[in-house]
Amino acid sequence: MISLKDVQAARERIADITYVTPILKSNQLSEICGNQILLKSEHLQKTGSFKIRGAANKVIQSVQEGAKYVTAASSGNHGQAVAYIADKYDVPATIVVPEDVSFCKENAIKGYNGQIEKCGTTSAERIPRAKEIAIKESGVYIPPYDDPFIMAGQGTIGLEILEQIEEVDAVIVPIGGGGLISGILSAIKESNPKIKIIGVEPDTANDTFISFQNKEIISIPGTVTIADGLRTNQPGDLTFPVLMKYLDDIVLVSEDEIRNAFSFVMERMKQLIEPSSATTIAAAMFNKLPFQGKKVATVISGGNVDLEKISKYIVDTQL
Ligand SMILES: *Cc1c(COP(=O)(O)O)cnc(C)c1O
């Protein structure tokens, strides 16, 4: 299991690559939520999401150990992050993407000089292919969440929250495979166990919620949600034990609540955030948090949205 020390080491390793992202706030949002809400704004991070933190930590460590080639299986934020950091370190990267990858995602990866390989439509097809290429090229396959270096890299957000927000009471984090939240848990709970950490999942992609209730990893069938960064079928083998050890609670939000939060942040705060990130605001806005009157950091995990999809996300906010 990773520890606070691993997160501190990650922070040193990636310090020259990543931004310390700002904390944004809206008094109106805080009033609606009944808690003081502070947005840790990773949508303003390099490559548009926090994924660069874990990817940089893992790729730099691999390069230091002699890696000369990396691969990943993701058309989304992880694929972009791996392509970006590999390019910085002059290491070729092949990113395996689905046949139906959107034009703008493919372009983002190419913009970072990543090689694109199209393969199938499911991650069950893409992951073996990315591993196969890594073996053939004597390179390293970079997983999206279930890896100690990835988890420690994502945890650097936790260290920044501790420094940027004095006396924070709680931190709200979206959950996909659990890399982000397991890193943040290790960083924060080993620094100050009194700070509450609450995970959020879409109610249509509640694999970690069910696993957490049952105290064992449970896999659910295909998930459908506009929060595409959270569309996993089960938590990771390495991430889940960290959740079992430290996590206070997991709450669920509906697709409609995610759309409301997305629209609120866009209209009132003038910020473009991903539906995956809007889940944390939705949890606060729709009274899912088990407390009131607290100082709460919500992790806004990314801001990469296909522009043609925005109209599908926007609703007249009910608040
Ligand atoms: C990957 C991702 C998540 C989920 O992170 P995990 O480490 O898989 O739990 C949340 N939001 C965004 C924007 C992401 O790209």
Ligand as a Chemical Component Dictionary entry (heavy atoms), coordinates in Angstrom:
data_LIG
# 
_chem_comp.id                   LIG 
_chem_comp.type                 NON-POLYMER 
_chem_comp.pdbx_formal_charge   0 
_chem_comp.three_letter_code    LIG 
# 
loop_
_chem_comp_atom.comp_id 
_chem_comp_atom.atom_id 
_chem_comp_atom.alt_atom_id 
_chem_comp_atom.type_symbol 
_chem_comp_atom.charge 
_chem_comp_atom.model_Cartn_x 
_chem_comp_atom.model_Cartn_y 
_chem_comp_atom.model_Cartn_z 
_chem_comp_atom.pdbx_ordinal 
LIG C1 C1 C 0 -9.772  9.616  -14.603 1  
LIG C2 C2 C 0 -10.711 10.657 -14.171 2  
LIG C3 C3 C 0 -11.457 10.533 -12.969 3  
LIG C4 C4 C 0 -11.416 9.299  -12.103 4  
LIG O1 O1 O 0 -10.139 9.019  -11.593 5  
LIG P1 P1 P 0 -9.775  7.557  -11.051 6  
LIG O2 O2 O 0 -8.359  7.640  -10.652 7  
LIG O3 O3 O 0 -10.000 6.590  -12.192 8  
LIG O4 O4 O 0 -10.712 7.267  -9.926  9  
LIG C5 C5 C 0 -12.260 11.601 -12.597 10 
LIG N1 N1 N 0 -12.369 12.707 -13.341 11 
LIG C6 C6 C 0 -11.680 12.865 -14.502 12 
LIG C7 C7 C 0 -11.849 14.127 -15.256 13 
LIG C8 C8 C 0 -10.821 11.845 -14.948 14 
LIG O5 O5 O 0 -10.144 12.016 -16.091 15 
# 
loop_
_chem_comp_bond.comp_id 
_chem_comp_bond.atom_id_1 
_chem_comp_bond.atom_id_2 
_chem_comp_bond.value_order 
_chem_comp_bond.pdbx_ordinal 
LIG C1 C2 SING 1  
LIG C2 C3 SING 2  
LIG C2 C8 DOUB 3  
LIG C3 C4 SING 4  
LIG C3 C5 DOUB 5  
LIG C4 O1 SING 6  
LIG O1 P1 SING 7  
LIG P1 O2 DOUB 8  
LIG P1 O3 SING 9  
LIG P1 O4 SING 10 
LIG C5 N1 SING 11 
LIG N1 C6 DOUB 12 
LIG C6 C7 SING 13 
LIG C6 C8 SING 14 
LIG C8 O5 SING 15 
# 
